[in-house]
């Protein structure tokens, strides 16, 4: 029986009371985390919430100061080599040699992983086909588009198929078409049996890919569940408004806060705002809520371009849970290596 089958009943990641302290700062304050094998697990939080520190510990790059942590059935403190042989880390920025071609990058990495010359060539070719990079395989990576570089970077992480892939911000800076291509790649990787721990600032990405999501803030897990469960925690209905004049948004916010029972949030769009309603209204309540809000805004001379009632988005749930937009910083600290934790 193989070693993989012997530990197959263990979760991919199992952390209990995980603590990491930098000086007076508790980067991780006793988090519990369980990631089932073969799933895409979304790990979300504001900048500085503790995501990077957690991943560094799970990848055996940083030692924890407290708690117990096992990755693929192995203890991160006493069995680090066994973990490193079975995981891969793809960071936010491509770790490629821009002067080499795509094929040469993969070939060299294959040799560094111990593949024979023939096996390395075969693996490089297989990955180039799988990631739709054959036409650009002979070109220097420095001339690749952002989407091509990202696909090649993920391919490089799969030279030896890992049991666990840490995927950090995989689509940062990509256009929508390239982003969709990377999403499809992540789905295929998970379908083939690799567990994926995904961190991202694009909450739509987590909504699309993650079967389970944990939200970390100030070093603690503040919520965990499916995307639908997280949305339902902060309210089952959301009133969305778009104004004719962005300068009236503060006035609209004040009116809505007094008219409706719920949390008013400002959208990134300077003309838009929304209200997370505490309970799901029935059909009668819909008309009453919309009518009341519209009447009060109209009486105050606030022009409305659009008003609708729908489900909360994951972005709105994230803001309600953490008090921050996904790309904003919480109470960030800096570790001794200069990394945001």
Phi, psi and omega in degrees: 000137183286158177299323181297320180287329179295324181257015185295339180280346180283146171298158176296320179225135179216104181239138180227122176062036186291127183231138171219129184238132172241102183065240179266359184262126175267092181297322174233130189240058175083050183274148173246134184210128176231125180241121180287148179294144173080008180249161168266119183248120179274129180240104190244154176174158175298163173303133180086008184281337182127006182296310183298317179299316180300313182296320179298322178290314182296328180272007179064028177267342179221140179273135175286161177258355179189163179087177177239141182218128177235136178238121183055036178084001184248143179285133185292337181272319188256348183228041184299320182298321180295324178290314183298331180288346188236004179238162175222148181237124175246110184281181183293330182246141185299131179258065185236156174271113186289341180277343178267159176284168177301317179297316181296322177301313182291322181296315180296318179296323177297318178294321179295333178275003175094007178286147174293168181300315181293317180293323179295319178296317181295317181294319178299315180295319179298317181291322178297321177292312183299327184258014175056050182236013185296323183290336181253008186299329183267006180262146174301140183298334179301339179262007180284152171287168180300318180295320179295317180297319182293320179295320179293322180296318178293319177302320180298330179287346185250015177308311168250117188303116182278155172281336181219127179243121173271116186243106186257115177049061189291340184240020178303126176079004182270152175285164184305321181295314179295323178298316179296325178295318179294320178302317180296322177298317180297318178300318181293321179298314180293320180297332180279356174113354179278131174283136182239121171261112188253124168249139183200150173265348176272101185291336173299326179297313177296321178299320182284323193254325193275130174282329180221146183226137170241138178249124180249140178211131181053040175079010180228147174283119183258345178196150177208143179158188174286168178302316180297321180293320179295320178297318182291336179294331186256007179129143185265355178221149178226128175268119181256132179232144171231126187265162174280331184228116182297336180291345179269002183297317177301321178294317179296320179300315181296319180295315182293324179298327179274336186269332188236150175271103182168179182260123180271131181234142175269130178277168176296327175294121184295349178261355190245151171205166183215162178232119175279113182277143187292327181226159179283121180282151173276184186300323179292319180295329181303307181298321182293315181295313180296317180296317181295316180296316182296320181296315182293323178292318179296318180299331180269001179078021178271118182279132183249125175273325181203143178215127182210160180243129180210190178280154175296146173272167176294328176300316181292321177295319180298315180297319179293325183283326187247340185080008181228151165290159185301325183270002182268161180269141169272221178271075187290146172236168180239128180277181186290348178262004177084012180265141174293132182244000000 
